[in-house]
Amino acid sequence: MIDKNMKILVAGAGTMGNSIAQGFATAGFKATMYSRTQKTLDSARAQIDASLKTCEEFNLLGGQKISDITARISYTQSLEEGAKGAGFVLETVAENPNVKKEIFAKIESSVAPDTIIASNASFLNIFNIAELKHMDRLVIAHYYAPAHIIPLVEVVPGPQTSEATMQKTVEIMKAIGKAPIRMKKFGVGFIVNRIQKAIGECCMDMIQEGLVEPTDIDDAVKNTLGIRLPIVGVIQTFDFQGLDNLYAIQQNAKKVYAFVEDRVKSGEFGVKTSKGLYDYQGRTPAEILAKRDELYIKMYEFLKSINAFEPV
């Protein structure tokens, strides 16, 4: 059980930092935001105030008053003062190795030996940058913007990160209503950024080749993946495609993935055999498809009802 009296320090008050601090405060934690400049802190305060009004409009504050939430957020230009007594520190400064290295050292010198030091870094390998005396308490907790709305946080260990650090970080994320995913080890881009990079480069290639207009790509994605992915994701889609079919395609392309080949050779083809990359617990294909289709219909009708297919 995470004690919400634990002090949180968010080191960095930019777009991600102020959104993360807002999320902690909304969940009942006392959060301190650090920035070198008063101008950045003032901007962060204004952004949080505006964001909380939007959240209140959509009943996302659990009946709390905005003033009660903002009272749990403090601001400082002293990293040492902000770190004093903190049980969890999350660094959100610019993706600059020298800046991060310096701030990690200052944080460690100001916190207790068991304080977790986390980073929101997405591409930099902080485990090769930070020089801490206690590398076992260093971890990545990577959010996606807007951090106070998007549930995912990728929790990433380094070679020396302890299991206790991983477990407590996951528990803290759950305590503020996030959906943490544990990575097995560091890999540049983690999960979603790697997927987004592949999709983005593919789309830019199509535009560069003169195949389609940019807006048509978004329309195509919204009217297919936009409906399907919230229901079956990327990986479960393969089970509906049929791993035997996928395996045949991979053989033709001369790029076979062992985890697909192993399942096919074991007779696990996906939905059609009630087991593939997912285990469908003996349900028939008709039962599985009926559930999928029901959810697709509901998703499609909902997206239409909010005009999600129109440009923002």
C-alpha positions in Angstrom: 0.0 0.0 0.0 1.4 3.4 -1.0 1.3 6.1 1.6 -0.1 9.2 0.0 1.7 11.3 2.6 4.9 10.5 0.7 6.3 13.7 -0.8 6.7 13.7 -4.6 9.3 15.9 -6.4 8.9 16.5 -10.1 12.2 17.9 -11.3 11.3 19.9 -14.4 8.2 22.1 -14.9 7.7 22.0 -18.6 4.8 20.5 -20.5 5.3 17.0 -19.2 6.4 18.0 -15.7 3.4 20.2 -14.9 1.0 17.6 -16.2 2.6 14.8 -14.1 2.5 17.0 -11.0 -1.2 17.7 -11.6 -1.8 13.9 -11.8 -0.1 13.3 -8.5 -1.9 16.1 -6.8 -5.3 15.0 -8.1 -4.6 11.6 -6.7 -4.0 13.0 -3.3 -0.2 13.3 -3.2 1.7 16.4 -2.2 3.8 17.3 -5.2 6.6 19.8 -5.5 7.7 21.1 -8.9 11.2 22.3 -9.5 12.5 24.6 -12.2 15.5 26.9 -12.5 13.4 29.9 -13.5 10.4 31.5 -11.9 9.0 32.1 -15.4 8.7 28.4 -16.1 7.1 27.8 -12.7 4.5 30.6 -13.3 3.7 29.1 -16.7 3.3 25.6 -15.1 0.9 27.0 -12.5 -1.2 28.7 -15.2 -1.3 25.5 -17.3 -2.3 23.4 -14.3 -5.1 25.8 -13.4 -6.5 25.7 -17.0 -6.2 22.0 -17.2 -8.0 21.4 -13.9 -10.9 23.5 -15.1 -11.2 21.2 -18.2 -11.0 18.1 -16.0 -13.7 19.5 -13.7 -15.9 20.1 -16.7 -15.7 16.4 -17.5 -16.0 15.2 -13.9 -12.5 13.9 -13.6 -11.7 15.3 -10.2 -13.7 12.9 -8.1 -15.7 15.6 -6.6 -12.7 17.5 -5.3 -12.4 21.3 -5.4 -9.7 22.6 -7.7 -8.4 24.7 -4.8 -7.9 21.5 -2.8 -5.8 20.0 -5.6 -3.7 23.1 -6.3 -3.0 23.4 -2.5 -1.2 20.1 -2.8 1.3 21.5 -5.4 4.2 23.6 -4.3 6.8 25.3 -6.5 10.5 25.9 -6.0 13.7 27.1 -7.7 15.8 25.1 -5.2 16.3 21.5 -6.3 17.9 20.7 -2.9 14.9 22.1 -1.0 12.4 20.3 -3.3 14.2 17.0 -2.9 14.4 17.2 0.9 12.1 14.5 2.3 10.9 13.3 -1.0 10.1 9.6 -1.3 9.8 9.5 -5.1 11.6 11.9 -7.5 10.7 12.1 -11.2 13.1 13.9 -13.5 11.4 15.5 -16.6 14.1 17.9 -17.9 15.2 18.3 -21.5 16.6 15.2 -23.3 20.2 16.5 -22.9 22.7 14.0 -21.5 24.8 16.6 -19.6 21.7 18.3 -18.1 20.3 14.9 -16.9 23.7 13.7 -15.5 24.0 16.9 -13.5 20.5 16.9 -12.1 20.7 13.2 -11.1 23.8 13.9 -9.1 22.2 16.8 -7.3 19.1 14.8 -6.6 21.0 11.9 -5.1 22.9 14.2 -2.8 19.7 15.7 -1.5 17.5 12.6 -0.9 17.5 9.6 1.5 19.3 6.4 0.3 16.1 4.6 -0.3 14.4 7.3 -2.3 13.5 6.2 -5.9 14.9 8.4 -8.6 12.9 8.0 -11.8 13.3 9.6 -15.2 10.7 10.4 -17.9 13.4 9.9 -20.6 12.2 8.3 -23.7 15.2 7.9 -26.0 18.3 8.6 -23.9 19.7 5.6 -22.0 19.9 7.3 -18.6 21.5 4.1 -17.2 24.6 4.9 -19.2 24.4 8.6 -18.2 23.7 8.8 -14.5 26.5 8.2 -12.1 24.7 7.4 -8.8 26.1 5.7 -5.8 23.0 3.6 -5.6 22.1 2.7 -9.2 19.6 0.1 -7.9 17.1 2.9 -7.2 17.3 4.4 -10.7 14.3 3.6 -13.0 12.5 5.1 -15.9 8.8 6.0 -15.6 7.9 7.2 -19.1 4.6 9.0 -19.5 2.7 10.0 -22.7 1.2 13.5 -23.2 -1.1 14.7 -21.8 0.3 12.9 -18.8 -2.7 13.7 -16.5 -5.0 12.0 -19.0 -3.2 9.2 -20.9 -3.1 6.1 -18.6 0.1 4.4 -19.9 3.4 4.6 -18.0 6.2 2.5 -19.3 8.4 1.4 -16.3 11.8 0.5 -17.5 14.7 -1.0 -15.4 18.4 -0.6 -16.0 21.0 -3.4 -15.5 21.2 -2.6 -11.7 17.7 -1.5 -11.0 16.3 -3.6 -8.1 13.1 -5.5 -8.1 12.0 -3.5 -5.1 12.4 -0.3 -7.1 10.4 -1.7 -10.0 7.6 -3.0 -7.7 7.3 0.3 -5.8 7.3 2.4 -9.0 4.5 0.3 -10.5 2.6 0.6 -7.2 3.0 4.4 -7.2 1.7 4.6 -10.8 -1.3 2.4 -9.9 -2.0 4.6 -6.9 -2.4 7.6 -9.2 -4.7 5.7 -11.6 -2.1 4.9 -14.3 -1.8 1.7 -16.3 1.9 0.8 -15.8 3.6 -1.7 -18.1 6.9 -3.3 -17.0 9.6 -3.5 -19.6 12.0 -6.4 -19.2 15.0 -4.1 -20.0 15.9 -0.9 -21.7 15.3 -0.6 -25.4 15.3 2.7 -27.2 11.8 4.1 -27.6 10.2 1.5 -25.4 6.9 0.2 -26.7 4.7 3.0 -28.0 7.4 5.3 -29.4 8.8 2.5 -31.4 5.4 1.7 -32.8 4.7 5.4 -33.6 8.1 5.7 -35.2 7.4 2.8 -37.6 3.9 4.1 -38.4 5.1 7.6 -38.9 8.0 6.8 -41.2 5.7 4.5 -43.3 3.2 7.3 -43.7 5.9 9.9 -44.6 7.2 7.4 -47.2 3.7 7.2 -48.8 3.4 11.0 -49.0 6.9 11.4 -50.4 6.2 8.8 -53.0 3.1 10.7 -54.1 0.7 7.8 -53.3 -1.9 9.7 -51.3 -2.7 13.0 -49.6 -1.7 13.4 -45.9 -5.3 13.9 -44.8 -6.4 10.7 -46.6 -3.9 8.7 -44.5 -5.5 9.9 -41.3 -9.0 9.2 -42.7 -7.9 5.7 -43.6 -6.3 5.1 -40.1 -9.3 6.5 -38.2 -11.7 4.3 -40.2 -9.8 1.0 -39.6 -7.1 1.0 -36.9 -8.9 3.7 -34.9 -11.8 1.3 -34.5 -9.9 -1.9 -34.1 -6.8 -1.1 -32.0 -8.7 -0.1 -28.8 -10.3 -3.5 -28.9 -7.7 -6.0 -30.1 -4.5 -4.0 -30.1 -1.7 -5.0 -32.4 -0.7 -8.4 -31.2 -4.1 -9.9 -30.7 -4.9 -8.9 -34.3 -2.5 -11.6 -35.4 -4.7 -14.2 -33.6 -7.7 -13.1 -35.6 -5.6 -13.1 -38.8 -4.5 -16.6 -38.0 -0.9 -17.4 -37.0 -0.7 -20.0 -39.7 -1.5 -17.4 -42.4 0.9 -15.0 -40.7 3.6 -17.7 -40.8 3.1 -18.3 -44.5 3.4 -14.6 -45.2 6.6 -14.5 -43.2 8.0 -17.5 -45.0 7.3 -15.8 -48.4 9.0 -12.6 -47.2 11.9 -14.7 -45.8 11.5 -13.1 -42.4 10.1 -15.6 -39.9 9.7 -14.8 -36.2 10.5 -17.8 -34.0 7.7 -17.1 -31.5 5.2 -17.4 -34.4 6.8 -20.5 -35.9 6.9 -22.2 -32.5 3.1 -21.7 -32.0 2.2 -22.8 -35.5 4.2 -26.0 -35.1 2.3 -26.6 -31.8 -1.0 -26.2 -33.6 -1.8 -22.9 -31.9 -3.2 -20.8 -34.8 -5.0 -18.1 -32.8 -8.8 -17.7 -32.6 -9.5 -20.7 -34.8 -7.9 -23.0 -32.3 -8.8 -21.0 -29.2 -5.1 -20.4 -28.5 -2.3 -18.5 -30.1 -0.5 -15.4 -28.8 -3.5 -15.2 -26.4 -5.2 -18.1 -24.6 -9.0 -18.0 -25.2 -9.8 -20.6 -22.5 -11.6 -23.0 -24.8 -14.1 -20.6 -26.2 -15.3 -21.3 -29.8 -14.3 -19.1 -32.7 -18.0 -18.1 -33.0 -18.0 -16.9 -29.4 -14.8 -15.0 -29.7 -15.8 -13.3 -33.0 -19.2 -12.4 -31.6 -17.6 -10.6 -28.7 -15.1 -8.8 -31.0 -17.8 -7.6 -33.4 -20.0 -6.4 -30.5 -17.1 -4.2 -29.3 -16.2 -3.0 -32.8 -19.8 -1.9 -33.3 -19.9 -0.1 -30.0 -16.6 1.6 -30.6 -17.6 2.7 -34.1 -20.9 4.1 -33.0 -19.3 6.0 -30.1 -16.6 7.5 -32.3 -19.2 8.7 -34.8 -21.3 10.2 -31.9 -18.4 12.4 -30.9 -17.4 13.3 -34.4 -14.0 11.7 -34.0 -13.6 11.1 -37.7 -13.4 14.9 -38.3 -10.1 16.7 -37.9 -9.4 18.2 -34.5 
